[in-house]
Amino acid sequence: MRSVQLGRFFPRPFADEALFSVIQRVVLTHGGGKDKRIVSALFGSRSLQFCSQFPSVIPHLKGQSNIPCDSWITEHTVLPIYRLFTPQKRYESAVDALKVGKGNHVFKALGITASREKLTPIAKYCPQCAQADEKNSGLAYWHIGHQLPGLTHCVFHNERLSVMCLSRKKFDVWPIVSDSKSIKAPEGSEAERHLSLLINESFILGKTVGLIPDLYERYFSRLIARGFTTSCGHLRLQQLRTEMSAFWQGLSYHPCFKDALSTQHSLPFPSNLFAYQDACHSPIKHLLLIGFLFGDIATLMSFPNTSERVKKCPPVTKVRKPEADIEATIVDALTSGLSLRKVSEKFRVSIGFVKKVAVIHKIELDLRPQKIFRPEQDEIIDKLALGYPTQDIAKQCHCSIGAIETILSQHPDIVELRADTRKLRKRERMRLSLLTTINELQSPRRNDIKLKNGTAYMWLYKHDKVWLYDHLPAQIPRCYRRSKI
């Protein structure tokens, strides 16, 4: 079938009408819902994802209707909801991809592919809006404002949206107007209504406003004011995550909320939001944080930036005991027999300060020698060659384990010798363990031995296979292997 140019016969889109709804009206008007030839004639292909969030048909719609691509994108797709939280270059890349009919590139530009968001071909509608559309326009059509990701309620009627499945091969799916044919959706929680209002607000602002300036600085300002930062300026992410989960408790069954707070990610939300500030994150993640910290986007945009806010915050000072009290407690700890390192860790002071207190109060300390002389080094080398553990040598020579390991690292041949010695000792333990297992079994078979002492069996199989097969029972003939003997 040759291409068709509708021109002035192209149906004008309704206010807030979704792109898929316009496509359905075009196909039904000029070819019928079951005629696939008109789809190919109008859009050049009938294998396009017409029910996708970002279908690759905008250039064809522009050619058929003479409506600019920018108008189609802004008024009839969900792209504006991403604008407030997406870097300008990434958003412009998504817009350019839609203009040339590359809808699959939009998912990459917005980070939807990388975030592995589950996108199912569904359409949402408000029963009251459908009744009003049929009365005023003669047709209950799909609203783009109802198709926003994460939206569960109609912001005009405060009613939970109904859901229908879509098919890219069927062009006669419309909202159900009759109450008798539709199933009434259950009432949602206050948290779901709150999130729906935030989603709608970001969609409306995204049509005219670009990326929110100083977005993360405003986040940090509010986090400081709410006490979610430490005295060093670090975020209390675990506390923030816990309180956010409690705040949005009504969203426990919401798929977007469950995905955002999933613990399966290597860096769970909201840690990933602050760790990768230049990346494209789902608008839902930003809106969950905004709703918890600010309540709405208008409050966020009017909130002062970090530099102004931090100056107003009083400096945080650490409460510390007077030095006389610290010295008294250190003296008591040293007298009780604690080591320098233990006292330093307990009272969070330097080892030098503990030594100074000990000298002032004439407390004798069991200090390790600062230098190991040649005779002691030779003795340590001999013990290392004999295979003594470094911990035992350190205790006998009254020095640190680190000093022993430093001497050991200077003799690679001893390192190799100790490794061989450890392997020989382990081999003897594994052999003895396996022989004990064989003696405990009345009529041992190879598989029984492996099941009872798999550790020794597998170690010997990898490192001492000849000895293993010499001491295992004879193998069962193949003809009897599947029967119990």
GUFI-820248 format. One line per field, with one value per residue (C-alpha): residue number from 1; residue in one letter; chain; y, x, z. Coordinates in pm, 1 decimal, decimal comma. Example, Ala and Ser with C-alpha at 12.3 -4.5 7.8 and 13.67 -1.06 7.14 Angstrom:
resi [1_2]
resn [A_S]
chain [A_A]
py [-450,0_-106,0]
px [1230,0_1367,0]
pz [780,0_714,0]
end
This chain:
resi [1_2_3_4_5_6_7_8_9_10_11_12_13_14_15_16_17_18_19_20_21_22_23_24_25_26_27_28_29_30_31_32_33_34_35_36_37_38_39_40_41_42_43_44_45_46_47_48_49_50_51_52_53_54_55_56_57_58_59_60_61_62_63_64_65_66_67_68_69_70_71_72_73_74_75_76_77_78_79_80_81_82_83_84_85_86_87_88_89_90_91_92_93_94_95_96_97_98_99_100_101_102_103_104_105_106_107_108_109_110_111_112_113_114_115_116_117_118_119_120_121_122_123_124_125_126_127_128_129_130_131_132_133_134_135_136_137_138_139_140_141_142_143_144_145_146_147_148_149_150_151_152_153_154_155_156_157_158_159_160_161_162_163_164_165_166_167_168_169_170_171_172_173_174_175_176_177_178_179_180_181_182_183_184_185_186_187_188_189_190_191_192_193_194_195_196_197_198_199_200_201_202_203_204_205_206_207_208_209_210_211_212_213_214_215_216_217_218_219_220_221_222_223_224_225_226_227_228_229_230_231_232_233_234_235_236_237_238_239_240_241_242_243_244_245_246_247_248_249_250_251_252_253_254_255_256_257_258_259_260_261_262_263_264_265_266_267_268_269_270_271_272_273_274_275_276_277_278_279_280_281_282_283_284_285_286_287_288_289_290_291_292_293_294_295_296_297_298_299_300_301_302_303_304_305_306_307_308_309_310_311_312_313_314_315_316_317_318_319_320_321_322_323_324_325_326_327_328_329_330_331_332_333_334_335_336_337_338_339_340_341_342_343_344_345_346_347_348_349_350_351_352_353_354_355_356_357_358_359_360_361_362_363_364_365_366_367_368_369_370_371_372_373_374_375_376_377_378_379_380_381_382_383_384_385_386_387_388_389_390_391_392_393_394_395_396_397_398_399_400_401_402_403_404_405_406_407_408_409_410_411_412_413_414_415_416_417_418_419_420_421_422_423_424_425_426_427_428_429_430_431_432_433_434_435_436_437_438_439_440_441_442_443_444_445_446_447_448_449_450_451_452_453_454_455_456_457_458_459_460_461_462_463_464_465_466_467_468_469_470_471_472_473_474_475_476_477_478_479_480_481_482_483_484_485]
resn [M_R_S_V_Q_L_G_R_F_F_P_R_P_F_A_D_E_A_L_F_S_V_I_Q_R_V_V_L_T_H_G_G_G_K_D_K_R_I_V_S_A_L_F_G_S_R_S_L_Q_F_C_S_Q_F_P_S_V_I_P_H_L_K_G_Q_S_N_I_P_C_D_S_W_I_T_E_H_T_V_L_P_I_Y_R_L_F_T_P_Q_K_R_Y_E_S_A_V_D_A_L_K_V_G_K_G_N_H_V_F_K_A_L_G_I_T_A_S_R_E_K_L_T_P_I_A_K_Y_C_P_Q_C_A_Q_A_D_E_K_N_S_G_L_A_Y_W_H_I_G_H_Q_L_P_G_L_T_H_C_V_F_H_N_E_R_L_S_V_M_C_L_S_R_K_K_F_D_V_W_P_I_V_S_D_S_K_S_I_K_A_P_E_G_S_E_A_E_R_H_L_S_L_L_I_N_E_S_F_I_L_G_K_T_V_G_L_I_P_D_L_Y_E_R_Y_F_S_R_L_I_A_R_G_F_T_T_S_C_G_H_L_R_L_Q_Q_L_R_T_E_M_S_A_F_W_Q_G_L_S_Y_H_P_C_F_K_D_A_L_S_T_Q_H_S_L_P_F_P_S_N_L_F_A_Y_Q_D_A_C_H_S_P_I_K_H_L_L_L_I_G_F_L_F_G_D_I_A_T_L_M_S_F_P_N_T_S_E_R_V_K_K_C_P_P_V_T_K_V_R_K_P_E_A_D_I_E_A_T_I_V_D_A_L_T_S_G_L_S_L_R_K_V_S_E_K_F_R_V_S_I_G_F_V_K_K_V_A_V_I_H_K_I_E_L_D_L_R_P_Q_K_I_F_R_P_E_Q_D_E_I_I_D_K_L_A_L_G_Y_P_T_Q_D_I_A_K_Q_C_H_C_S_I_G_A_I_E_T_I_L_S_Q_H_P_D_I_V_E_L_R_A_D_T_R_K_L_R_K_R_E_R_M_R_L_S_L_L_T_T_I_N_E_L_Q_S_P_R_R_N_D_I_K_L_K_N_G_T_A_Y_M_W_L_Y_K_H_D_K_V_W_L_Y_D_H_L_P_A_Q_I_P_R_C_Y_R_R_S_K_I]
chain [A_A_A_A_A_A_A_A_A_A_A_A_A_A_A_A_A_A_A_A_A_A_A_A_A_A_A_A_A_A_A_A_A_A_A_A_A_A_A_A_A_A_A_A_A_A_A_A_A_A_A_A_A_A_A_A_A_A_A_A_A_A_A_A_A_A_A_A_A_A_A_A_A_A_A_A_A_A_A_A_A_A_A_A_A_A_A_A_A_A_A_A_A_A_A_A_A_A_A_A_A_A_A_A_A_A_A_A_A_A_A_A_A_A_A_A_A_A_A_A_A_A_A_A_A_A_A_A_A_A_A_A_A_A_A_A_A_A_A_A_A_A_A_A_A_A_A_A_A_A_A_A_A_A_A_A_A_A_A_A_A_A_A_A_A_A_A_A_A_A_A_A_A_A_A_A_A_A_A_A_A_A_A_A_A_A_A_A_A_A_A_A_A_A_A_A_A_A_A_A_A_A_A_A_A_A_A_A_A_A_A_A_A_A_A_A_A_A_A_A_A_A_A_A_A_A_A_A_A_A_A_A_A_A_A_A_A_A_A_A_A_A_A_A_A_A_A_A_A_A_A_A_A_A_A_A_A_A_A_A_A_A_A_A_A_A_A_A_A_A_A_A_A_A_A_A_A_A_A_A_A_A_A_A_A_A_A_A_A_A_A_A_A_A_A_A_A_A_A_A_A_A_A_A_A_A_A_A_A_A_A_A_A_A_A_A_A_A_A_A_A_A_A_A_A_A_A_A_A_A_A_A_A_A_A_A_A_A_A_A_A_A_A_A_A_A_A_A_A_A_A_A_A_A_A_A_A_A_A_A_A_A_A_A_A_A_A_A_A_A_A_A_A_A_A_A_A_A_A_A_A_A_A_A_A_A_A_A_A_A_A_A_A_A_A_A_A_A_A_A_A_A_A_A_A_A_A_A_A_A_A_A_A_A_A_A_A_A_A_A_A_A_A_A_A_A_A_A_A_A_A_A_A_A_A_A_A_A_A_A_A_A_A_A_A_A_A_A_A_A_A_A_A_A_A_A_A_A_A_A_A_A_A_A_A_A_A_A_A_A_A_A_A_A_A_A_A_A_A_A_A_A_A_A_A]
py [0,0_342,8_610,3_825,4_1200,8_1316,1_1687,0_1878,6_1548,5_1468,3_1467,6_1744,9_1613,1_1682,5_1867,3_1641,9_1352,5_1077,9_1005,6_649,9_782,0_1010,7_721,7_506,1_775,5_818,2_443,9_395,1_695,5_595,0_219,0_45,3_-111,4_-442,0_-302,6_-306,5_-170,9_181,0_169,6_89,3_357,8_627,4_553,2_363,8_47,6_-158,5_-306,0_13,0_20,2_249,5_197,9_276,0_574,8_720,9_585,3_653,0_809,2_1181,2_1267,0_1094,0_1277,4_1608,7_1534,0_1431,2_1709,0_2001,5_2025,1_2093,5_1811,8_2021,7_2050,1_1674,3_1603,8_1862,4_1822,0_1455,3_1253,4_1195,3_1336,6_1667,7_1481,9_1400,1_1758,1_1891,4_1623,4_1547,0_1732,5_1969,2_1795,1_1455,0_1596,2_1773,2_1447,0_1272,0_1543,9_1525,1_1145,8_1173,9_1433,4_1196,7_890,5_711,5_637,3_362,2_620,1_814,5_529,2_533,3_912,0_927,5_635,4_418,8_129,7_143,8_156,2_-154,7_-4,7_-242,3_-87,5_-275,7_-181,9_-53,9_250,1_424,1_626,2_799,3_683,9_1034,0_1191,5_930,9_1020,8_1392,9_1336,3_1134,0_1404,8_1700,8_1554,0_1253,4_1011,6_887,2_918,0_847,0_1137,4_1175,4_1315,3_974,5_782,2_942,8_681,2_613,1_798,8_610,3_878,1_1140,9_1476,2_1642,5_1390,8_1238,1_895,4_589,9_522,8_209,6_9,0_-166,4_-368,1_-245,1_-424,7_-277,4_-471,8_-353,9_1,0_-8,3_6,5_288,4_374,4_204,1_458,0_235,5_163,6_-172,5_-302,5_-165,9_-298,2_-33,2_8,5_-4,5_318,5_424,8_561,3_923,8_859,6_749,4_1068,0_1275,5_1110,0_1150,7_1525,0_1550,1_1359,7_1583,4_1897,6_1793,5_1713,8_2055,7_2242,1_2034,6_2183,7_2530,0_2491,7_2318,9_2148,2_2279,5_2500,0_2388,5_2082,7_1886,3_2198,8_2248,3_1884,2_1927,0_2249,9_2078,1_1770,4_1992,6_2170,4_1835,8_1693,1_1426,9_1526,3_1455,9_1714,8_1639,0_1709,4_1345,5_1226,3_991,6_776,5_485,1_717,6_899,9_573,6_450,1_769,8_795,4_439,4_525,6_849,0_670,9_364,2_384,3_306,7_-35,0_-206,5_59,8_-98,8_216,2_255,2_-111,2_-82,7_239,9_95,7_-247,0_-378,7_-581,5_-284,3_-252,2_100,9_130,1_442,5_719,7_651,4_611,4_946,0_1132,4_908,7_962,9_1319,1_1358,1_1046,6_1033,4_896,3_810,4_1110,6_890,6_876,1_1254,0_1300,7_1057,4_1260,6_1594,0_1483,3_1373,8_1680,4_1963,7_1842,7_1979,6_2110,0_2474,0_2466,8_2307,5_2578,5_2856,9_2702,8_2888,3_2729,1_2559,4_2850,8_3073,8_2798,1_2669,6_3016,3_3029,7_2689,3_2715,9_2543,9_2197,3_2160,3_1832,4_1789,5_1668,5_1604,6_1843,1_1733,8_1669,7_1420,2_1245,5_1209,2_1059,9_798,9_717,1_666,3_427,8_233,8_202,3_96,2_-178,2_-328,7_-208,2_-161,9_171,2_84,6_-24,4_295,4_506,3_341,1_357,0_730,0_836,6_1002,7_951,3_698,3_986,0_1154,4_829,6_797,6_1156,6_1088,3_769,9_956,9_1237,7_991,6_763,5_457,6_184,5_67,7_-263,5_-109,4_-309,9_-254,2_14,8_-172,4_-542,6_-602,4_-858,4_-1144,1_-1120,9_-1107,1_-1429,4_-1600,8_-1485,6_-1607,6_-1953,2_-1981,4_-1863,9_-2129,5_-2396,4_-2293,1_-2127,8_-1897,7_-1526,7_-1462,7_-1703,6_-1557,1_-1203,3_-1306,0_-1483,0_-1193,8_-917,8_-735,3_-671,6_-912,7_-644,4_-641,6_-1021,5_-1004,9_-729,8_-958,6_-1246,7_-1039,5_-986,9_-1363,9_-1493,5_-1840,4_-1872,2_-1753,3_-2034,6_-2285,5_-2192,8_-2231,5_-2580,3_-2669,1_-2559,4_-2765,5_-3077,2_-3037,5_-2994,4_-3299,2_-3509,6_-3382,6_-3456,2_-3805,8_-3888,4_-3753,3_-3963,0_-4282,5_-4226,4_-4192,7_-4514,3_-4706,3_-4577,4_-4713,7_-5083,0_-5141,6_-4815,3_-4711,4_-4415,5_-4215,3_-4283,4_-4160,1_-3847,7_-3770,0_-3814,2_-3631,8_-3418,4_-3166,4_-3416,2_-3609,7_-3305,1_-3158,0_-3484,5_-3518,1_-3179,4_-3200,6_-3569,9_-3775,7_-4069,8_-4134,8_-4093,2_-4361,0_-4595,0_-4586,8_-4573,5_-4896,5_-5060,2_-4904,5_-5079,3_-5235,1_-5021,9_-5281,0_-5265,7_-4893,5_-4811,8_-5088,4_-5115,8_-5387,6]
px [0,0_132,4_199,6_-95,5_-85,3_-376,3_-300,1_-610,1_-791,5_-557,2_-758,6_-653,0_-520,2_-726,1_-584,6_-353,6_-410,0_-148,7_43,5_-89,7_-445,6_-386,1_-235,9_-540,6_-779,5_-581,9_-579,9_-948,4_-1057,9_-871,9_-838,2_-1013,7_-860,4_-781,6_-634,4_-254,7_-197,6_-302,4_-47,2_231,0_109,8_90,0_406,3_625,1_620,6_377,0_640,2_700,5_633,8_330,8_232,7_583,9_648,9_867,1_745,9_946,5_655,7_689,7_854,3_562,7_305,9_475,2_463,3_97,4_-33,3_209,2_226,0_586,7_782,8_839,3_463,8_415,6_696,7_598,5_220,7_168,9_459,7_584,1_929,9_880,6_871,6_1241,9_1344,7_1371,8_1623,0_1816,5_2133,4_2057,1_2274,4_2121,9_1769,1_1843,8_1986,6_1658,4_1455,0_1672,7_1634,1_1254,0_1256,7_1437,6_1233,5_1486,9_1276,7_1510,4_1789,5_1572,9_1580,4_1961,5_1989,5_1762,3_1932,5_1618,4_1804,3_2089,6_1850,5_1667,3_1325,1_1041,4_829,0_506,3_264,3_-24,3_-250,8_-414,2_-733,3_-964,3_-1329,9_-1459,7_-1229,4_-1346,7_-1711,7_-1636,1_-1440,2_-1723,2_-1970,6_-1760,5_-1557,6_-1764,6_-1479,8_-1312,0_-944,8_-615,7_-467,9_-89,7_-117,0_-243,9_43,1_321,6_551,9_458,3_123,9_-159,2_-427,7_-601,5_-498,7_-824,9_-1073,6_-848,9_-953,6_-736,4_-658,2_-779,1_-533,5_-568,6_-317,1_-210,6_-95,5_116,9_-89,0_-429,7_-555,7_-900,5_-833,3_-1008,8_-1097,7_-1411,6_-1681,0_-1961,5_-1927,6_-2097,5_-1817,2_-1528,3_-1387,6_-1364,4_-1005,5_-932,1_-876,9_-515,2_-319,3_-242,8_120,7_14,2_-188,7_104,7_341,9_89,8_68,9_449,2_464,7_200,2_373,2_708,3_539,6_373,8_691,0_898,6_710,8_853,8_1136,4_1469,6_1701,9_1649,2_1952,2_2175,0_1955,6_2196,0_2303,5_1939,7_1921,7_2228,2_2091,4_1773,7_1959,1_2178,3_1871,8_1701,9_2007,6_2101,2_2469,3_2754,6_2985,3_3232,0_2971,8_2903,3_2548,7_2373,1_2247,0_2120,1_1914,5_1785,4_1682,2_1505,0_1306,4_1217,2_1082,4_866,2_744,6_641,9_505,8_181,5_378,9_494,6_315,6_398,1_626,8_837,6_887,2_983,2_1236,8_1385,3_1432,6_1546,6_1852,7_1966,0_2150,8_2522,0_2459,2_2098,4_1883,2_1938,5_2314,8_2330,8_2155,5_2437,7_2723,7_2649,5_2521,9_2606,2_2410,0_2047,2_1831,4_1464,2_1239,5_1064,5_1383,7_1415,0_1045,9_1059,4_1344,3_1175,4_846,2_1022,3_1247,0_1038,2_682,6_654,6_871,8_771,5_922,3_1238,3_1285,6_1234,9_1473,3_1807,9_2121,3_2392,4_2632,8_2368,2_2228,4_2558,2_2656,9_2342,8_2409,6_2591,0_2931,2_2928,2_3180,1_3290,4_3225,7_3546,7_3640,5_3886,4_4248,1_4286,5_3997,2_4143,1_4482,6_4324,7_4132,8_4444,1_4648,7_4384,7_4379,4_4759,7_4776,5_4520,7_4754,2_4609,9_4858,7_4939,9_4741,6_4434,3_4437,0_4482,4_4184,2_3964,5_4006,8_4069,4_4401,9_4742,1_4994,4_5237,7_4992,9_4953,7_5333,3_5357,2_5099,7_5287,0_5619,0_5462,1_5307,9_5616,0_5430,7_5655,5_5553,8_5634,7_5764,2_5878,1_6232,8_6250,4_6519,0_6596,7_6972,5_7161,3_7173,5_6798,6_6740,3_6940,5_6736,7_6411,8_6527,9_6607,7_6263,5_6097,0_6286,5_6166,5_5806,7_5713,1_5406,4_5488,8_5258,1_5457,4_5790,7_5667,4_5571,3_5902,1_6113,2_5895,2_5836,4_5546,8_5414,6_5477,9_5849,4_5866,4_5688,1_5924,5_6222,7_6041,0_5972,9_6349,3_6404,5_6189,9_6343,6_6214,4_5870,4_5861,9_5995,2_5724,7_5455,9_5584,6_5598,8_5238,4_5130,9_5309,1_5149,1_4807,8_4864,6_4938,4_4620,3_4407,8_4556,9_4496,8_4141,6_4059,7_4206,5_4000,6_3686,6_3764,6_3813,6_3483,2_3279,3_3191,9_3196,1_3331,7_3271,3_3431,6_3111,0_3034,2_3380,2_3337,9_2997,2_3115,5_3448,8_3429,4_3687,7_3972,7_3861,5_3857,3_4180,4_4366,3_4205,4_4351,7_4692,1_4770,3_4572,3_4818,4_4809,6_4430,7_4364,8_4616,3_4420,8_4062,6_3860,7_3860,3_3616,4_3285,2_3251,5_3042,8_2770,1_2700,6_2739,6_2367,1_2278,5_2337,1_2589,4]
pz [0,0_-96,5_164,2_268,9_334,2_549,7_563,1_672,2_735,9_1024,5_1351,9_1585,0_1918,7_2229,1_2527,8_2732,1_2489,2_2488,3_2169,3_2150,5_2173,9_1874,0_1675,9_1753,4_1630,6_1307,8_1237,5_1324,1_1117,8_801,2_810,6_1096,9_1403,0_1230,3_907,8_942,8_593,5_690,9_975,4_731,1_489,1_757,7_957,0_711,2_925,8_1128,6_1361,1_1560,3_1935,8_1912,9_2278,5_2407,2_2633,0_2357,9_2020,6_1704,8_1513,3_1587,7_1249,9_1072,1_1285,7_1208,7_836,1_850,4_1076,1_1030,1_1411,9_1526,9_1689,1_2001,8_2052,1_2015,9_2263,2_2524,7_2519,4_2431,0_2579,4_2936,1_2858,7_3050,9_3384,6_3339,2_3263,9_3621,1_3724,6_3403,5_3295,4_3009,8_2749,8_2827,2_2803,0_2474,3_2341,5_2427,9_2253,7_1940,8_1932,8_1941,6_1664,1_1426,8_1523,9_1746,2_2051,1_2173,3_2215,9_2461,3_2711,2_2702,3_2726,9_3032,9_3208,8_3197,9_3035,4_3288,4_3585,8_3456,1_3515,9_3434,6_3158,5_3091,0_2807,2_3018,0_3003,8_3300,3_3311,0_3557,0_3527,4_3604,3_3344,7_3091,1_3153,5_3119,3_2794,4_2640,0_2733,5_2615,2_2325,9_2223,2_2300,4_2616,9_2520,3_2696,6_2895,0_2895,8_3249,1_3364,9_3200,2_3404,5_3561,6_3923,4_3909,3_4082,9_4138,0_3928,1_4075,7_3966,1_4108,2_4377,5_4249,1_4197,5_3830,7_3655,2_3446,3_3109,3_2908,9_2564,7_2251,9_1975,0_1718,6_1837,0_1782,0_1939,3_2314,3_2501,2_2860,9_2989,3_3066,7_3194,3_3566,8_3523,8_3301,3_3497,6_3821,6_4087,6_4199,8_4573,9_4761,1_4787,0_5079,4_5157,4_5063,3_4713,1_4667,7_4789,8_4543,0_4259,2_4330,2_4321,0_3990,4_3833,4_3964,1_3815,1_3480,7_3458,6_3560,6_3318,5_3022,9_3091,6_3347,7_3289,8_3536,7_3890,4_3969,2_4258,0_4312,4_4529,8_4719,8_4818,5_4925,6_5147,3_5294,1_5402,6_5528,9_5746,7_5882,9_5957,5_6135,7_5879,2_5870,2_6108,3_6262,0_5980,3_5711,3_5616,8_5553,2_5794,2_5506,9_5714,4_5934,9_5626,4_5459,6_5774,1_5827,9_5457,8_5462,4_5762,9_5598,6_5276,4_5456,3_5258,6_4940,6_5059,3_4766,7_4508,3_4242,3_4193,0_4567,5_4611,6_4329,7_4469,6_4819,8_4700,8_4886,8_4585,5_4438,5_4511,4_4640,1_4764,5_4756,8_4864,1_4873,6_4494,6_4448,6_4624,9_4509,2_4137,2_4117,7_3747,1_3648,5_3535,8_3815,4_3802,5_3880,4_4139,0_4348,1_4346,3_4424,8_4717,3_4866,3_4787,8_4940,9_5259,1_5296,4_5148,5_5094,0_4738,8_4455,3_4507,7_4858,5_4718,9_4456,3_4711,1_4965,9_5013,3_4870,2_5073,8_5108,2_5267,6_5482,9_5619,1_5739,5_5953,4_6110,1_6444,2_6447,2_6598,7_6881,3_7030,6_7400,7_7563,7_7922,5_8089,2_8049,1_8424,0_8418,0_8111,0_8277,3_8589,5_8389,7_8181,6_8498,8_8634,8_8307,0_8290,8_8654,5_8588,1_8326,1_7994,3_7711,2_7549,0_7237,4_7435,1_7642,5_7328,5_7157,2_7467,0_7535,2_7172,2_7239,9_7080,9_7208,5_7261,0_7500,3_7696,9_7722,9_7848,3_8121,1_8221,3_8250,2_8456,4_8702,6_8699,4_8571,7_8432,8_8087,6_7921,0_7599,4_7302,2_7178,5_6913,9_6720,8_6674,6_6675,4_6468,2_6723,4_6779,7_6403,7_6351,6_6622,3_6460,6_6116,7_6257,3_6415,2_6094,8_5898,5_6143,1_6076,9_6406,5_6381,4_6370,3_6669,0_6888,8_6777,3_6854,4_7208,8_7272,5_7138,6_7294,0_6966,0_6731,3_6469,3_6207,7_6294,0_6252,1_5916,6_5801,7_5865,0_5694,1_5381,3_5342,5_5292,0_5000,7_5029,0_5386,2_5272,6_5014,4_5267,5_5520,8_5252,0_5167,9_5536,8_5588,7_5289,7_5418,8_5760,5_5606,6_5387,0_5694,5_5863,3_5556,2_5516,6_5881,9_5862,5_5555,0_5703,5_6018,0_5805,5_5615,6_5940,9_6082,0_5789,0_5790,9_5414,8_5276,4_4919,5_4747,8_4733,2_5101,9_5200,5_4988,3_5139,3_5498,2_5469,7_5158,4_5283,1_5311,1_5002,4_4771,1_4911,1_4852,2_4509,0_4410,7_4582,3_4653,4_4402,3_4380,9_4756,4_4759,1_4496,4_4660,5_4988,7_4858,6_4822,9_4481,6_4240,3_4176,4_3829,2_3596,5_3559,4_3937,1_4001,2_4007,0_4250,0_4623,0_4713,0]
end
